[in-house]
């Protein structure tokens, strides 16, 4: 895998879009002061490959910008197996995932489909253990010692060591035995081996094409045999029963007449149904059918004024104790809790002796409410109802009637009543003309044009029937298809034999590789100590157990456990482990080496040695993140300042 660009927007301390472009091999030195976003950029592959945009856990919430109320976004362009992709994700707000394949062909995926396609693309390239060890984020350098034991289960590392052990077999010194077997295996199978591959251009895809061809050819073979059998039955029926050539023609005409009759009958039934619907709607309430829309709309627009006037035209008097009330000179006795509704009219005088006197000098509810209320009642009267609810019921019936009426009118726009009736009468006549044969034609299988062509033989003999079959070419077609079936079956059987053989060989090698896990640890230890002797000196051997655990390091004649060493020594061994893995996996699809603010405990002398060893990996893509770029001045690198 090669990372071409990294980008981030509204992530932690990063605001507007920040993007860096990387060289495909060698050292990319990304530098900047503390809190400039270096570690954020370093963590982009981790989040993009492991966290769907719908995730909202604490780790994702910690990405949120402290300054901007926007969803954090990360993106990168990368290449795997020669194909280039662009991936971006936004979390928490306006969540989105987009994966674009930029080359060799274009394609775009979003949401869950993008995550599923990403998983397929990464495949075996994203070995979890190798990613965890090679992608050293800030403060995690020496934590790899808890992960090296997982290397025993790394198929990717096992394949790389197998390549180193298998040797080279081709003249151009490029392809190992394991590589050749693996390449041939992927010609037939998916990486998991569960099913044949369908990748374009592979032998597995060819097998799928052959299976499709076989299926189609068998279907055609069956169809032609059925045609031949049907032709023989027709021939025998005509010979033995002396059915004249007009029988099938008459049958077809009767069946076509049946279709015409069904269409005419359906049109007539449809017309009757729509007319019946209009009639029923009309008879349901004749008054509603002829509803005066203008009066309804007047009643509807003045209804609120009418209700307001009703509420405004009276006053409610409630007695809180027993008392005497004089209204317009008339005395009324009220007990505690009694109520009295009094119309509110100009000149109204209400008096409670020795307590209060109320006189209403207004002009009533107002001329607008009164006039609109009067108009409302006149509109209801014109509609022949007493209440607005009754008017609304009439309107619902009116609307229903208008709906079925419009449906009928739409139907009649393209179908006239006379034309429908005429077609039905004509279809009835044609039906009656066939008499009892009509029912026979309905019950019989449908007669096609092909059936008519097959029925042209008059009083055919066996020879005559065979001549007709030859004329149609059925026999030639059958012979051609059966020849193709034999050829396709043979090719498929050959490819299936190859597929099974290469699967058995690959599975055997894989089984051997698993049994040889301990040898892998030996190879890993030897390669690690080659680097360690260059760095620490010839007497500083590092021990690796059968499960790839880094156990001890020789120092001044003593074998010391790793956790007894200084932090600086542990940091340096951790980097040597990563360099060893880069060297071992270089023949496969190498993964980028990411080091975020490493060498914090390394003295200048050892730093110079380590940088020289890192610089030797000129074909490996390396991403160094630092706030002290001057420490790396001796390296040939691409400097990127953020």
Steps between C-alpha positions, in 0.01 A plus 500: 500500500614851419346812657497796257316768699361557850237763582304614805236765570345609831692230693620598848720808447475490118243740355478554126613220269865401547655264243850359447632322190750217551765341282440134423831370638771623732456729797223758536588731793185675628601766750331769701477639852308332778119495449537575127314181401789258430362215711156562355639449148690191617179344634298547177556145360398351836167685514417463129563124498341419837215743576179523290363854475198397709713424809460744791715345774730698730801459269306658212352772724853597598568592136249786519636848436514719808439811292264402216158340534559275199542126456867389493614379153800289401608392152784332313603383156674162489597222260477122537605249232533777241147639555462854642220604737376810681324449836334756727282477811318758714376416850250638757334760271400454137647150524623367166733245343621519140742267323611580145705271279710739291686245287521274305121545474270752663235410758340673803352340813330666799374405847493131596584400141820704523602324826424158348700581185789633712513171687523312170771732368718477811465121516821340622692829467358623831664247731378627842819407688737653244290818482504531877880460517600702192262789575659640815290789627621750757589340833445142376854415388600235753147362528576275203669251736149397611404443135795309350358173633211547254746478210486121533147517356582750225436337161652801328833466686493122447465549125787748502731260687390216271614711206837545665533125573364368168771651281476618141410274205464718189775614269439866569536433876161657577242233593532261797329160517253627757429811297440288189265268687319794659463675166362186335271442802345847458438417134234258626402580859419791726752568777288304751474200266129465575391562141633551151608854415303704247771762449512602134773328300558211742451131435237498774304758303542283190356204694204715601451599134512135395244410767273774368550375142429142609183606676381694196592218260319241712192722506515535119555126464195428712294757308590357157431145615162617621440665163594178320279291727213743449552487122486122507180506701343740252613283210357185656176678589459624141583161351285289735205738542516666157464845650485753220745783479233754581441367851783685672434810293138498610612436858738797489233727350255392772758567771582842353126573490485398865765758587309767304176405678670512843640845423162629376321346797750648743457845344121469522515381861735785583260750342204350685689508829593866461147595390355304794733682737379834366137393527540374858682817605227707338214307662663502844408864553370696200530826693871437555556425130363846413674674788530878454877538545482879530257478797713227660814707466307801645384290795854369547663845489244654747478208739771636731321840523172327574655299785674812634172691501327218686767517768493880513122556535453390862645548844502238776418610858601261786390560865765449764239541776129552527411837356248709305588621149305765309526471118340779292262571795405134552613339828633141508586303813817284476627245749867418548625308190212609275588622150315720256567549123406856405496625137744785448298786344554878486357675809525187718491605874597253775483619869573329832353732766753690705785307330549551126330638193599389144372675187588377143506799261662322197346424169507118519744268332574723208351542160755271326437197726128556480495539124727197446293296747185594310668407172604167655141415597369609161757277326399200717135570422579512129675165532192356674679415827486631855863461607842532344577134588205400279642722225840330530332157469334617177842622377664161565223325303538763225878445481455121479250545219732735314783243534308208342356738242849620402617138484218420256572812294872413478408150385260637235765740370673202338204260472161594363193312624391423146843367406516276808151361439575448132819307573322284754214421260751410228695279741176325607417427138844350436464290814157371396633415155727231646219327692619209717851528351537820705511306828741247352734780391492656848587169667780413254864615541571827324586454133797712393628600159765232540226241552337609175831468315537152646153406379552561127555134428206345319445135573871471575693176480799432723732612223301815440513585871877443513541724195310775682711458812815526286359816337456664840857404591412344837724198444795713391451729800485201733819350357681836529388553861595148608843547338546823700389322817768235455768764433396718795475202736850390403644850550324540835617157620859590409483835682327338799782246520756783493304696762479202736868420446624854572269521803639174634857622439434835663318342796790255541752785498280695742477201731876462485541870567283479810703204628814696433393795716795450733739529205340834414593628844859388437511685168351808668760483781788462253388801295438705818848419634662599170363849563571488874868411446533800268336724754609375844811304403575128432447382860150629550284206389119529538308183588160425340295203621296263280200733530695809385515652848809721547642354823858613571794700368867428562671797666851508647518121527156471661165394356247756622120481470367770269315685777829523698651715226492878494209674329742616232621145426142371494405780259792413271425125500135579422612697192736217396205259518308724262794527261534119506134460405543752216793299361317166530179621332667703223434227238124514563270805505701704756323707764607857583720545808358780720710640788344780705746695719731202556864526617404706804733291719776439242837671535656680197752221421239224490256731322752545218538119468126448503440768237762340276319164527165665429650679203611164355132407451481711184220291344285509816251783555579653839304776677695674777311752717708733718512841663885500464572473125862607547574158657446339158706738286744225394223300327399515134131572545196703397439768761139601565429781745151546647 
